Amino acid sequence: MSLFPIRRRIPEHAPSRRPGPRLRALLGAVALTLTAFGAVGVVAAQQARADGTSSLPTCPFWTNVTPPPRTDTPWVPPSQTAQPVDFSARLAAPGGVTGTLTGSQVNITFDRVPGAQAYRVWRNGQAVAWVSDWGQPALTAVDTAPCQNAYYSFEAMADQSGADSSLGQMSAPYQLDSDGAVVPWQTPVGSTMTMMVTSYNDGGGTASGYNAQLGVCAVDPRVIPWGTYFTVPGYGTCYAADIGTWIQNNTVDVWLPGSQANGWGVQHRTVTILANPFSGPTPPPSSSPPSSSPPTSPTSPTSSSPGACTAAPWTSATPYSGGATVSYGGHTWTAKWWTQGDVPGANSQNVWTDDGSC
């Protein structure tokens, strides 16, 4: 039976912007145990002294609604595979982020982005600040309700509309560490989590402001921070940038068009954390690759026409055995060992050998 939980956007702290509640039709699933998450992420060394976080509360979910019991359903494979959503042509994410817990609040500063008129700061998918750029000496934000191990995301805007067209790239996550400093965070690439996976199909803006679309997925940002890419077997590649009332703890909600959302139903899948396929160097994997073959240097996709390639196109949902050949970005690639979800030329394990343009 279809259920209709309430899902809503989070107020963005923009002048006179108060988005109201909206319904999203989604089917639910049985909660499963969260598995190997990777015990620790990669964080930068603390740059400034700060108060410790031991006195802070644990991070709550953004609503106190308890999802009802839900059961698995039959599965109809989607008609397409979700490719990684590419925001790299938008305004860059703010850099130079520093933050310090002082007393009961976190004071954050960050650098300007050329062309930006405003900025948004999020904590676990909840709006912390909307900062207009009027030429002030420094760009600052204050989180008055911090919590332990909170994840922060930053976004520049080309104008103050808050529309999808104005939004820049979302930053990679930052975390409030135990010493009270806001530092870069990376869930170890290759980490896996067993999740319940549901689906929704409504349009419009997501909680982050990006339009709902194939590849943009809802998560509990306390578990999978916003700005994280990950694969969902049978779906493709997700970008964490939305939330939902029932999307709590070990739950993911994937976007599919029309009746495909109902066809997905209720599944459980082991998802895998990916490096950003559109950024620079990737962090080390959480475990060594199962091969003694020497790694090769990642090669960025070229503008060569994929139509000239004879190998089957790479898809994130397809498992490949060692020796499998695919085409991606105008190049032919050969797998060194079994893989699924590793983007050719942009994965930390260097599982793919670049055989040259095609």
Secondary structure, 3 states (H helix, E strand, C coil): CCECCEEECCCCCCCCCCCCEEECCECCCCCCCCCCCCCCCCCCCCCCCCCCCCCCCECCCCCCCCCCCCCCCCCCCCCCCECCCCCCCCCCCCCCCEEEEECCEEEEEECCCCCCCEEEEEECCEEEEEEECCCCCCEEEEECCCCECCEEEEEEECCCCCCHHHEEEECCCEEECCCCEEEECCCCECCEEEEEEEEECCCCECCCCCECCCCEEEECCCCCCCCCEEEECCCEEEEEEECCCCCCCCEEEEECCCCHHHHHCCEEEEEEEECCCCCCCCCCECCCCCCCCCCCCCCCCCCCCHHHCCCCECCCCCCECCCCEEEECCEEEEECCCECCCCCCCCCCCCEEEEEEC
